[in-house]
Amino acid sequence: MFVAGASGVLGRRVVDQLVAGGHAVTANVRNDDARRRAEAAGASATTVDLFDADATLQVGAEHDAIVNVATSIPSGLRAARPAAWKMNDRLRIEASANLAAAAGSARGRYVGESITFPYVDSGDEWIDESTERTFFSGNESVENAEAAALGVTQQGGAGVSLRFGMFFADDSAHVELFKTMARRGIFGVVGRADAYASWIHIDDAATAVVAALDAPPGVYNVAEPDPQRRTDQAAAVARAVGRQRLRFMPAAAVRLGGAALDSLSRSQRVSSSALMSVTDWQPRISVIDSWS
């Protein structure tokens, strides 16, 4: 198994679980600290330029499966700048295409990362993989990432795209930012109080990646078992930081934020039943409990 993005919040956990499952894992790393961590976990470590088509083609020849969870998500105020997303877009477009082509040429298996945010606002209705999606310049590169996975299947391999909800990880910059805002009395997730926001705990996300190695080719949602309304999530965060309640960001702020904040503000009650129906994966952690 080759893991691109092996030093990330998700990738580290994927490496650990693959090694624990008895797989021979090659972790793609970018620095000595990440190399030492991967080797301590029982994986081999290498450094492959994901934008080099020839180098990634060799990866496909040497591995049965490629797991691509390489991202470059900006945090904090940087996320409001379109330029801050350029590397993440390159990874979704160029790196995904290279890695998928490598897996496809070897008729191997490819598991790639996608997101649920493009789904339209669906109110109280459950969202499955057939629900309509809308895109803008900040998230349209997920179409490229999913097309790359589909291409693996068309070449005779097995391509899987996992549409993840919002990650919850204690060691992520995003969750730390949410907690910082909460201590100041602000709930950091935009959108109506009565709307749904679907998260996925990072440990459940990692087990979903491993399960996807045995799933039929296709696209699958990956979200927490029972998504909650933002008002309930805000109450849980308030309790976690010792406040009675948190203020929601005003609707005007969402409108001023443009398409990016509008996308994040949609009501999305995401169902993961498709992946659960074809694998033994079960999301076990309700994120609302993780804030405590």
C-alpha positions in Angstrom: 0.0 0.0 0.0 1.3 3.5 -0.9 -0.1 6.3 1.1 0.2 9.9 -0.3 -0.3 12.4 2.5 1.0 10.0 5.1 2.2 12.8 7.4 -1.2 14.5 7.6 -3.8 14.3 10.4 -5.7 11.7 8.4 -2.7 10.0 6.7 -0.9 9.3 10.0 -3.9 7.3 11.3 -4.3 5.5 8.0 -0.7 4.4 8.0 -1.1 3.1 11.6 -4.2 1.1 10.8 -2.8 -0.4 7.6 0.3 -1.5 9.4 -1.8 -2.9 12.2 -3.8 -4.8 9.6 -0.7 -6.6 8.4 -0.2 -4.6 5.2 3.2 -3.6 3.8 2.9 0.2 3.7 5.0 2.8 2.0 4.4 6.3 3.5 5.2 9.3 1.3 6.8 11.9 3.5 8.3 15.3 3.0 10.7 15.7 6.0 12.8 13.8 8.4 10.4 14.1 11.3 7.6 12.5 9.2 10.0 9.8 8.0 10.9 8.9 11.5 7.3 8.7 12.6 6.3 6.5 9.6 9.2 4.1 10.2 8.5 4.0 14.0 4.9 3.0 13.0 6.2 0.1 11.0 6.0 1.6 7.5 8.6 2.2 4.9 9.2 5.8 4.1 9.9 7.5 0.8 9.7 10.9 -0.9 7.9 10.9 -4.3 7.1 14.2 -6.1 3.3 13.7 -6.7 3.5 16.2 -9.5 6.0 14.0 -11.4 4.0 11.7 -13.7 7.0 9.3 -14.3 7.7 9.0 -10.6 4.1 8.3 -9.7 3.8 5.8 -12.5 6.6 3.8 -10.8 4.6 3.8 -7.6 1.7 2.1 -9.4 4.0 -0.6 -10.7 5.4 -1.3 -7.2 2.1 -1.3 -5.2 -1.2 -3.1 -5.1 -3.1 0.0 -4.0 -2.6 3.7 -3.7 -4.3 5.7 -1.0 -4.3 9.5 -1.8 -5.2 11.6 1.2 -2.7 14.4 0.4 -4.1 17.9 1.0 -3.0 21.4 1.8 -5.9 23.0 3.6 -5.2 26.6 4.8 -6.4 27.4 8.3 -7.5 30.6 10.1 -7.7 33.8 8.2 -5.6 32.4 5.4 -8.5 30.3 4.3 -10.3 33.5 3.2 -7.7 34.1 0.5 -8.2 32.3 -2.8 -4.5 32.2 -3.3 -4.1 30.1 -0.2 -6.0 27.2 -1.8 -3.8 26.9 -4.9 -1.6 24.1 -3.6 -4.7 22.1 -2.4 -6.2 22.6 -5.9 -3.0 21.3 -7.5 -3.0 18.2 -5.3 -6.7 17.5 -6.2 -6.1 18.1 -9.9 -2.5 17.2 -10.8 -1.4 14.8 -8.1 -4.7 12.9 -8.1 -4.5 12.5 -11.9 -0.9 11.2 -11.6 -1.6 8.8 -8.8 -4.8 7.5 -10.3 -3.1 7.0 -13.7 -0.4 5.0 -11.9 -3.0 2.8 -10.2 -5.0 2.4 -13.4 -2.1 1.5 -15.6 -1.3 -1.4 -13.1 -5.0 -2.2 -12.9 -4.7 -1.7 -9.1 -6.8 -0.1 -6.5 -7.0 3.7 -5.8 -8.7 5.4 -2.9 -9.0 9.2 -3.1 -10.3 11.9 -0.9 -13.3 14.2 -1.7 -15.7 16.3 0.3 -19.4 16.6 1.1 -19.6 20.4 1.0 -20.7 20.8 -2.6 -24.1 19.1 -1.9 -27.0 21.5 -2.1 -28.8 22.6 1.0 -31.2 19.8 1.7 -32.9 21.0 4.9 -33.9 18.1 7.1 -33.6 15.5 4.3 -30.9 12.9 4.3 -28.2 13.4 1.7 -26.9 10.4 -0.3 -24.4 10.2 -3.1 -27.1 11.0 -5.8 -28.0 14.3 -4.2 -27.4 17.4 -6.4 -24.2 19.3 -6.0 -23.1 22.8 -6.9 -19.6 24.1 -7.4 -17.6 27.3 -7.3 -14.0 28.2 -7.9 -13.0 27.2 -4.3 -14.3 23.6 -4.5 -14.7 22.7 -8.2 -11.3 20.8 -8.1 -13.1 18.0 -6.2 -14.6 17.1 -9.6 -11.2 16.6 -10.9 -10.2 14.4 -7.9 -13.3 12.2 -8.3 -12.9 12.0 -12.1 -9.3 10.7 -11.5 -10.7 7.9 -9.3 -13.3 7.0 -11.9 -10.6 6.8 -14.5 -8.9 4.0 -12.6 -12.1 1.9 -12.9 -12.3 2.7 -16.6 -8.8 1.4 -17.1 -9.7 -1.9 -15.5 -8.7 -1.1 -11.9 -10.8 -0.1 -8.9 -11.2 3.5 -8.1 -13.0 4.8 -5.0 -13.8 8.4 -4.0 -14.6 9.1 -0.3 -16.7 12.3 0.3 -15.8 13.3 3.8 -17.7 15.5 6.1 -16.0 18.2 8.2 -13.1 16.6 10.1 -12.9 16.6 13.8 -9.4 15.9 15.2 -8.0 17.1 18.5 -4.6 17.6 16.8 -5.9 19.7 13.9 -5.6 23.5 13.4 -9.2 23.8 12.5 -10.6 22.3 15.7 -8.2 24.4 17.7 -9.5 27.5 15.9 -13.1 26.5 16.7 -12.2 26.2 20.3 -10.4 29.5 20.4 -13.5 31.2 18.8 -15.8 29.4 21.3 -13.7 30.7 24.3 -14.5 34.2 22.9 -18.2 33.3 22.7 -18.5 32.6 19.0 -19.6 29.4 17.3 -17.3 29.0 14.4 -19.5 26.9 12.1 -21.5 29.2 9.7 -25.1 28.6 8.8 -28.6 28.7 10.3 -29.0 27.4 13.9 -31.6 24.8 12.8 -29.6 23.5 9.9 -27.5 20.3 9.9 -23.7 20.1 9.7 -22.2 16.8 9.1 -18.8 16.0 10.7 -16.6 12.9 10.7 -14.2 12.1 13.6 -10.8 11.6 12.2 -10.5 8.1 13.6 -13.7 7.0 11.9 -12.4 8.7 8.7 -9.2 6.5 8.9 -11.2 3.3 9.3 -13.3 4.3 6.3 -10.2 4.6 4.1 -9.1 1.2 5.2 -12.6 -0.3 4.5 -12.6 1.4 1.1 -9.8 -0.9 0.0 -12.3 -3.7 -0.1 -15.3 -1.7 -1.4 -16.7 -1.9 -4.9 -15.5 1.0 -7.2 -17.6 4.1 -6.8 -18.3 7.2 -4.7 -19.2 7.0 -1.0 -20.1 9.5 1.7 -18.2 9.3 5.0 -19.9 11.2 7.9 -20.7 10.7 11.5 -23.4 8.3 12.5 -26.1 10.8 13.4 -25.4 14.4 12.2 -26.8 17.1 14.5 -28.3 20.5 14.0 -25.9 23.4 14.5 -27.8 24.6 17.6 -27.1 21.3 19.3 -23.5 21.4 18.2 -23.1 24.9 19.5 -24.5 23.9 22.9 -21.9 21.1 23.1 -19.0 23.4 22.2 -20.2 25.9 24.8 -20.2 23.3 27.5 -16.8 22.2 26.5 -15.3 25.7 27.0 -17.4 26.6 30.1 -19.8 29.0 28.5 -23.6 29.0 28.8 -24.1 29.7 25.1 -22.3 30.8 21.9 -23.2 33.5 19.4 -23.8 32.4 15.8 -22.2 34.5 13.1 -24.7 36.8 11.5 -26.3 35.9 8.1 -24.8 39.1 6.7 -21.3 37.8 7.4 -22.0 34.7 5.5 -23.3 36.7 2.5 -20.2 38.9 2.6 -18.0 35.7 2.6 -19.2 34.8 -0.8 -19.6 31.4 -2.4 -17.1 29.7 0.0 -19.1 30.5 3.2 -22.4 29.9 1.4 -21.2 26.4 0.6 -20.2 25.8 4.2 -23.5 27.2 5.6 -25.8 24.7 3.8 -27.9 22.3 5.7 -26.3 18.9 5.1 -27.6 15.8 6.9 -25.2 13.3 5.2 -25.9 9.6 5.1 -23.0 7.1 5.0 -25.3 4.1 4.5 -23.8 3.2 1.0 -20.4 2.5 2.4 -21.8 0.7 5.4 -23.9 -1.5 3.1 -20.9 -2.8 1.1 -18.2 -3.0 3.8 -18.1 -3.7 7.5 -17.3 0.0 8.2 -19.4 1.7 10.9 -18.9 5.3 12.1 -18.7 4.9 15.9 -18.0 8.4 17.2 -20.6 11.2 17.4 -18.7 14.4 17.1 -21.1 16.2 19.4 -19.7 14.0 22.2 -16.1 14.7 21.2 -16.3 18.4 22.2 -16.7 17.4 25.9 
